[in-house]
C-alpha cells in the first residue's frame, strides 16, 4: 500500500462532524460548518441531477482504494481510525504495548497541532463575476492568502455553483485549510437555451474555455494568484478540465492536482488524454458501472508512466453518491490525495 495513504493519515468521519472541536479546539470557530443541502439562494438553478442535501455522516468501512499505477487492483482502506489512539485495536494488557500507544498519542497530538496552522484561518467570502468574452459568469470565492491552495470546482452542464454536493465538498475543504471557487459554467440565458437544445452539454471546447476563464480570474487576482491551483470536477466538468489542462499549462500556469468525481471521461479526446501531465485522482461509485469502466480505460490510455494517477472506488455508490456515507468518503479520500502532494 502507498505510504501516503495509510490508516494513520485517514481522516475519520468524526472530523467532518465536528471539525473545529477535533482539530482546533472547541473555542476556535473561525470556520463554521454548514449544511449545504440548501441552494444558498439566488442565481443559477441546480438541475435535478444535483438536488437534495448531502448525505448524513456516519461510520463506514466500505471504501476501497487503489494505489497501483495501473489502477486496476483495489486495496481495502481499513476501519475507521480513532483519532485519540490509532493503536487501540492492537492494545494488549502488557506495559510495553501501553507505552507504545502513549508514544503514538504524542505523535497524533503533534499532527493535530500542525493542522491548527490551517484550521484557525478566517476565510473571506466574496461573490464575484468572471469575464468570458462578452459575458460574465457568477461565482463564489472563499479565500485566505495563507491557505494551502485554491480548489476550482467545475460542475457538469445542467448543474450550477449551487450544486449541493460541491457546496458540501467546498465547505469541507475550507475546514481543512483550502480556499475554494464555485462558479457557473453557463449564464442563465445559456442555461435556458441548453435546456431546449442541449447544445452545451457535451461541448468540451466550450466548457474548457469557461474553465480557462475561471483560471485566469484566479491568476490575475492579487490575493489568489500565489495559491497552488487544484481542479475538482464532476461529470462533464471533469472532461472539460482534461481538455483545458494543456491550454492552462501553455500559459505558464502550474496545476498542482486534478480530482474527478464521476467524470464523463469518455468524452475526452485521445490527444488530451495522452498528453496529460498533472497528478490526478478519479473517484467513482462502485455501482456506477459504465462511468467506472470509462475511468479505467482513461487511466490506461495515459502515456506518462511516471505520472501519479489513482482511482478511488466507493463501494455500493452510484453516479451522484446519494448513498449514506458515500460523499464523505469522496471528501476524505480527496483530502488524502491532496495532502500527499507537495503543497
N, C-alpha and C positions, 0 to 999 in steps of 0.2 A: 504493500500500500504506500502511496505517496506520503512522504514525511510531512508535507504541508497540509495534509488532510487526515488528521487522526482524532481520536477521541478527546484529547486534551484541547484541541482547537475548536471543537464543535460548539456552536452557540445553542444553548438549550432553549426549550420553549419558555422557560421561566423568564429568560431575559426579555423576550418580546412582550410578555405580560406586564412586567414591571421594571422596565429597563433602567430608569434612573435610580431606583432603590438598590438594585443589584450592583450596577457598575459605578454609580456616582454618589451613593448615599441618599438617604431618604429626604435630606434637606435641599438637594440640588434638583431644581425643576426647571432649568433654563430651556430644556427641550421637552415639551409636553407630548405625551402620546395622544392619539386621536383615533376615533372610529371613522374610517374613510369609506364606510358603506354608502354615505350620502354623497351627492354630487358636489356639494360645496356651493351650489347656486351659480346662476349667471352663465353666459357664454356657452358655446359648443355643447351639443347634447350627446350623451353616451348612447351607443347603439345597443340593441338587445343582446349583443354578444358580450357586453361588459357591464351589465346591470347587476344589481343586488349587492349586498355587503360582502366584505372579505370574510372568509371562514373563521369560525371560532378557533382559539388556540388551546390545544390540549396535547397530552403526551402522544408520541407516535414513533414507532421504530420501523416504519415501512418505507424508508428511503434507501435506495441503493445508489452507489456512486461509482463511476468508472474512472480509474486513474491511469489506464493503459493508453499508449499513444494511438493504438488503432481504435480505441473507444468501443470495443465490442464485448468486453467481459465486464460484468458488474460485480462490485465488491460490497458486501454488507457494511454499511456505515457504523452499525453498532447501536447500543442502547443510549437512551438519554443520559447526559452527564450531570452528576450532582456537583454544582459549582463549588460548594464548600469543601468537598473532599473527593477528588477524582478516583481515589483508590478504595472507597467504601465497600465496593462489591468484592474486593480482594482481601478485606481485613481478616486477619487471624487473631487469636487470642494472645499470641506471644508479644513481648515488648518490642522485639526488633521490627516487626511489621508496623506497630503503632508509631515507632519513631520515624519510619519511612513515610508514613502518611502525614505526620506532622511537617516533615520537610516539604512534601508536596503541597500542603496547605500554605506554607510560606511562599512557595513559588506562585501559587494561584493568587495570593494577595498582591504580589509584585506585579503580576499581569493585570489585575484589576486596577492597580494604581496607574499603570501605563495607559489603560483605557480612559481613566479620568481626564487625561490631557485633551480628549476629544468630547467626552460626554458633557462637559460643562460649557461648551461653546454656545453662544447665543446666535441663533440663525435669524437673518433678516429676510422677511417675506416681501417680495415685490411682484406686482402684476406688470408684465412687460409686453411690448409689441415687437415682433421680429419682421424686419423688412424682407420681402421676397419679390423682386422686380417691382411691379406697380401696386402690390397689395401688402397687407400686414397680417401677420399671424399672432394670435393671442397666446400668452404663456404665463407661467408662474415660476418664479425663481425663489428658492430658499437657500441662502448662502452665508458663508463666513469665510473670510480670506485665509484663515488658518486651518480650514477643513482638509481632509485627506485627499479630496479630489471633487470633481463635479460630475454627476451622472445625468446624462441626457436621456430621458425616457421617450421612446419612439413608439407610439401606438399603431395599431393596424387601421387601415381605412375602414370607416364605419364607426370608429370609436372617437375619443377626444381626450383632451387633457384632464377631463374629469372621470376617466376610467377608474372605477373603484379599486381595481387590482393595482394599478400603477400608483394611485394615491396611497394605498396601503404600503407598497414597497418604498415609495418615496419617503414617507414618514419613518419607516423602519431604518432606512439608510441615513436619514438625518440624525436619528437617535444614535447611530453608530459613527457619526462624525463626518458624513459626506454631504456636500452641497448637492442640490438637485434642480433640474429644469424639466418641467412638464409643458408641452406646447401642442397646439393644434396643427396637424398636417394640412387640413383644409380650412378655408374660410367658411362661414355659414352659407354663403351663396354656392360655393363649390360643393358643400355637403349636400345641399338640396338637389343640385344637378346630378351628383353621383347617385343619389337615391333613385333617380329616374333612369339614368343612362348606365350607371356603373362604370363610367369611363376612367375613373381614377383608381379603382380598386386594385388592379394588377399592373398599374403603370409605374414600374420601378424607376424609370428615368425621372419621372415627375416627383416621386416620393424621395428619391436620393437627393434631388436638388433642394427640396424643402429641408432635409436633414442638414445639408451643407449650409443653408441659410442660418439655421439654428446654431450650427457650429461656429460660423463666422460671427454671429452675435456674441458668443462667449469669448472668442479670441479678441474681439475689438472692445470688450468691456474691461476697463482698467482694474476693476475689482475681481474679475473672474479669470482673466487671461492666463494667470500663472498657475492655475489649478490643473492637476492631472485630469485628462479627458477620458471619460468612460461612457460607452453607449450601452443602453439596456433596451432592447427591442422586443416587441411581441408581434406574432402573426406576420402580416405583410411588412410591418415596420422593421422586423429583423432582416428581411430580404433587402429592404431599402438601405439598411446600414451596410450590408455586404457590398452592394453596388456603389455606395458612397465612399467606402474606405479609400480606394485608390485616389479619388478626387481630393479627399482631405489630406492625404499624405503628400500629394503632388504640390500642395500649397505650403509644405514645410511644417504642417501641424502634426504633432505627435499624439497617438492614441494609446492609452495605457491598456485598456481591455475592452472586449465586446462580450456582452451577455445576451443570450437569446432565450425568450420564453415562448415555447410553442411556435417557433419560427416557420414560416412558409418558405423554406429554403429551396424548395424545388423550383421556385420562380427565378432563382439567381442564374446569371449567365455563367457559362463554363469558364470564361476568362477571369471573371471576378472571383470565382471560387479558387481557381488555381493560383491566383496571384495574391491571395490574402496573406498578410504578414503580421497581423495583430493577434495576440493571445486571445483565445475565445472559449467560452463556456456555453454549451447548449443545454437547456433544461426542457424535458418533455414529460408528459404523463404516460405511464406505462400502458394505459388503456387507450391512448390516442395513437393507435397502431400506424395509421398512414403517415402522420407527422413524424413519429419516431423513426420509421423506416427511411423517410426522406432525409432526416437529420443524420442518420448513419451514413447514407450514401454521400451526403455533403462532406462529411469529415473525411471519408475515404478518398475524395477527389482532390483534397488539398495537397499540393505538391511538396510543400515545405515540411520535411520530416522532423526538423528541429523546432518547429512551431509548437507551443503549448496549446493543445486542443483537448477539451474534455467534454464528456457527455454525462449529465445527471438525469436519472430516470426516477420519477416519483411514482412508486407502485400504486396501482388502483386509482390513479388520477386520470382525468380526461383533459380535453384541449384547454379549457379555461380554469382548471384547478379549483372547481367549486367544492370539491370534497373536503371533509373535515381534515384539518392539519396540512393540506396539500400546499397552500400558498405560503404558509410559514416555513415549510421546508425549502421552497424555492428561495425565500429570503435568506435563510441561514446558510444554504449551500453557496449561494451567490456571494455572500459576505466572506466565506472561507476562501473562495476563489480570489476575490479582490485582496484580501489580507495576505495572500501568498505571493502577490506581486511586489515590485519594488516601489511602492508608493512613498 
